[in-house]
Amino acid sequence: MATFDAAVHLAVAAEQQDLVEHPEHCSADPEALAGIGRALGHQVRVRQAATPSVFALYTVSQTRDEAPDSVVRMGRAGRERLGTAEEFAAVVDSVVPRQGLSDADAARLGEFVERLSDNGTHRGLIAIAPHGGDIEAHTDTQAQRVGERLTAYGVSTWLCKGFGSDAGSASTHLHITSTDIHEESFPALGSVIGRGFRHAVAFHGFRGEGILVGGAAAFRLKAEIASSIENALSDTAIQVRIAGPADVLGGDSPRNIVNRLTASKRSGVHIEQSLRARTDHALNIADAVAAVFAARLDSQQPRPRWWSALLDLWDAIRAWWRRR
């Protein structure tokens, strides 16, 4: 863990409109960031110096030479995430997900943690939930469920869980937009970001109604998933639709983490769900998604065991060579 003492100042409106418009964004001096191993585009946690238990996660969307170099800037909404519209003393921390905490301890402490389940070689599918815990409730359970349903295929899962001291505080303080998530700030994610998965699916929650199936994956795959979910929820009034170009939460940006995890950078499926859908039908939705991917994974040409063993040996040789 590395930190620096900071003074949070107002954004310079003439040149930092991004900070004004995005509460999750901040700017910092590049040398100060380098001193804690962070850089432009990375995430940091910022906590009040006077109340160290109060913290929020931010993306460094701009760097700016400051005098002194301890100045960090945010828009008004960004400062209000930490409970004040005024300037204040803070501590900038390089650690985003806290390591070594159980889920129970993270919930008790109001913390943010990262989880990865991966066999080190699987490339077929990764199921993710960047905003689990109390941030977008039940989404982490859904990603885990897909992994459990597809255990036989070795499917990977990556998720984060954030917890708050009261209702809404986790989503206010710990949400990082999917297009901003940087693998340098998430060690477990960094270990698989270059794997090049054939498919990736992300579970999210939104304030809208129904379920929105998006992402940069082929329309046919999204249509299969939407149909599978619709069938699973046929006795409900929950509407399922495929995201269109005008949907802000459509998840089709190449910067979206679910797309970046795939080999083609355009094979991710991004699922947004209402609170009602997640609360009442989380596992049914996850099972419907898993069923579609099971068929996809089944359709892959099987290889003889000796071929898989040879690939494992090759991966081990490459890993040994990189460590030399």
ABEGO torsion letter per residue (X at the ends): XBBBBBBBBBBBAAAAAAAAABAABBBBBAAAAAAAGBBBGBBBBBBBAABAABBBBBBBABBBBBOBAABBBBBAAAAAAAGBABBBBBBBBABABBBGBBAAAAAAAGBBBBBBBBAGABAABBBBBAABEAABBGAAAAAAAAAAAAAAAGBBBBBBBBBBABBGAAAAAABBBAAABBAAABAAAAAAAAAGBABBBBBBBBABBEBBBBEABBAAAAAAAAAAAAAAAAABABBBBBBBAABAAAGABAABAAAAABAAGAABBBBBBBAAAAAAAAAAAAAAAAAAAAAAAAABBBBBAAAAAAAAAAAAAAAAAAAX
